[in-house]
Amino acid sequence: MEKLSETWMVDGTIDFETKKYTLLAYLQKVKFYFDNTKVYPQLADLFFHNNNLVSFKENKNYLKEHFPKRFSGIQIENLELVYEEIISDNNLMQEIEEIIHYASNRFKNAISVGSEIYDFVESKISISPVGILPLKTDEGYFLLANGKQKGTKVYSYRMTLFERHNEKYRSLSTTYISEWERGFVNSYENIKLNLIKQQKHLPNPAVYSIETEMTFPLEETLLPIAKRTLVQFISN
């Protein structure tokens, strides 16, 4: 899906009708994915753009503070010039405020829809440890069973702690390893034993099973939500 530009509000001609068309075209694509229970990266993008609107509205130094890590020096200069032009032109400011007001409501509605799908999928996920957990659980494996699908997908994971704006966050990086056909022989316990034999660097790994009652799109929905749910589960 084609993404909405990070600076879509000030790209090209600043005109309410033009920006309205750009936004509605983008949201129509987002709706298509949501209608097919595909949440990512659309929901994350919506939060990003909505936060941009709030920052743009509240912070006069928005462009200077927000974009340094995303753009080159020349791009930052150009954006600052555009911003200076906007704040010094009452007509442009009025146009921008109208765009922000309109877009803010549309983003919030779309975020609400996406969040409902997220919550629904999360409510269908169950996580359980496989066997006895070691003291160290920041690295290991999870076994993902997607509804009625016949396979169990195996992923390794590593959880890291990082600090941003004086707040601590946890992130989970994963690597796909293999897929096992579900059955009595390939129980979660047996898969764990095989992983220990094959992956010598983790002789006593933390292993979790993640199951869903329903079948969901893997990459766009289940996997990212399962990862976030696993981080919460381990953290608690």
N, C-alpha and C positions, 0 to 999 in steps of 0.2 A: 504493500500500500504506500502511495506517495504521501510523505509527511508534510505537515504544515510548516512553513519556514519559521525558524525561531524568532525572526524579526518581521513577521508578516504584516504587522500593523504599520510599519514605516517603510516597507518595501515598495518601490515604485510610487505611483500616485496615491496620495492620502485622500481617499474619497470613500464616504460611508457605503454607498451602493456597491462599489467595487469590492471593498473589504467584506461586505455582507455576503456577496456572491462567493468569494474565496472561502469564507468560513463555512457557509452552508454546504458547499461542495465537499469540503473536508469532513464535516460532521455526517454527511450522507454516507460516506465511505466507512466512517466509524460505526454507524448504525448497522451497516451490512455485516460487519464483523461481529458486533454484539448480538445481532439476530441469529448468528451461527455459533453462539457461545464461545467466541474467540475474544479473549480479554486483553492479551498483551501482544504488542507493546502499546496498544491504543489507550488503555486506561492510564498508564504512566505518562504518555504524551499529553493527555487531557489535563492531568494534575500539573505538569510542567507549564503548559500554556496558561492555565488559570492562575498559577502563582506569578507568572510573568505579568499578567494584567494587573494584579494587586500591586506588585512592585513598581510597575510603570506609573500607576496612578498615585502611589504614596511616596515614592522616592524620586526626587529630582535628579539624583546622581545614578539612577537605575542603570543606564547604559554603561557608564564608566565602571560601576562596581560589579555588574553582572556578567559582562562579556569577556573580560580579559583572558580567561582560560579557554575560551571557545573560538576566539578570532585573532587574527594577526594585528599588529600595531596599526597598519594602514586602515584595516576594516574598523577598528575601534575609533580612529580619528574620524572616519566618514560617518559613523553612527552618531558620534558626539556632535558633529556638525548638523546632522539631520535633527537631533534632539534640540539643539540650540535654536534651530529654525522653527521647530514646533512651538517651543515655550515662548518664543518672541512674537508669534503670530496668533492673534486671538481667534481668527477663523480656523486655522489649523488645529488649535487646541480644542475648539468646540467640536470639530470633526472627530478628533481623536477620542474625546470624552464620549461622544455618541457611539463610536465604534466599541469602546471599552464597555460601556453600559450594555450594549446589545450582546457583545460576545460573552461577557461575564455570565449572563443568564443562560445562554446556550451551553457554555462549558459546564456550568453547575448541573444543568439537567442531564447532560450526557454522562457526567461523572456519577450522578445518582444511579443511572441505569447500569453503568459498568460496575459500580460498587455492589449493587444488588446481585448481579451475576457472580461476582467474586464471593460474596457472602454465601450464596447458594452453593457454589462449588465447594467452598471451605467446609460447609456444614455436612457435606457428603464424604469428607475425608476422615479416615481413622488411621492413627499412627500407634504402633506398638513396638517395643523392643523385641528383638529376636535373641533369645537366650539371655544370659547375664551380661549386663553392661559393664565395661571397664570404668575406672575412675575418670579417665580422660575420654571425653566424648566429642571433642572438637574436630575429630577426623574419623572417618569410617565409611560405611556404605548404607544405602537405602534401596529397598526392593519395591518397585512401583507396579501395582496391579491396577489397570485401568478398566474398571467396570467388568463387562462381559468378555473383554478381549482375552485370548487364550495364553498370552505370554506374560511373564513377569520380567520387567526391565530392571537391570542392575546398574546402579550409579555409585561411584565413589564421591565423597564430599569432603570438603575442608572448610571449617568455619573460622573466620578471622574477626578480630575486634579492631575497629578503627575509630578515631575521634574526629569530629567535625563540628565547628562552631561551639566548642566546649561541651558537646554531647557525644556519648559513646553509642556506636552502632555496630551491629553484627552483620556480616555478609557471608553468603554461602556460595562457594565455587564448586561446580560439579563436573564430572567426566563420565560419559556413558561407557560402560564396560561390556555388557552382553545382555542377551535375552534368553530366558529359560521357559520352556513350555510348562504350563501349570499342570500339576498332578501330584499324586501321592509320593512318587519317587523324588520329584523336585520340590520337596517341602522347603519352607523358609530356612529351617534348621540345616537341611542338607546343602542348600545354596551357600549358607554361611560357611559350612565346613569346606566346601570347594573353594570359596574365596580365600580362606586362610591358607589352603594348600597352594593356591596359584599366586597369591599376592604376599610374598614373604616379608615385605617391609612392615606389614601390620599383623603380627602374630596373634593379637587379642583385640580385634577391632570392635567398635560400636556398630551395631547393625540394627536398622529399623525397617519394619514393613509399613508401607503406605498403601492403603486400599481405598477404593471409591465404590459406592453403590451403583453409580451410573458411569457410562463411558463418555469422556470429554475429549476435545481436541488436545493432543499431547503438548506440542511445543507452545501453542498460543494460550493455553489455559491451565491444564492440569499440572504440568511440570513447574512453571513459575509459582503457582499457588501452593503446590506441595512443598517446594523449597522454603517458602516463607513460613508455612505452617510448621515445618520441621525445625526451623530456627527458633520459633516460639516454644515448641515442645522441648527442645534441648535446653533452652535458656531457663525454662521454668523448672 
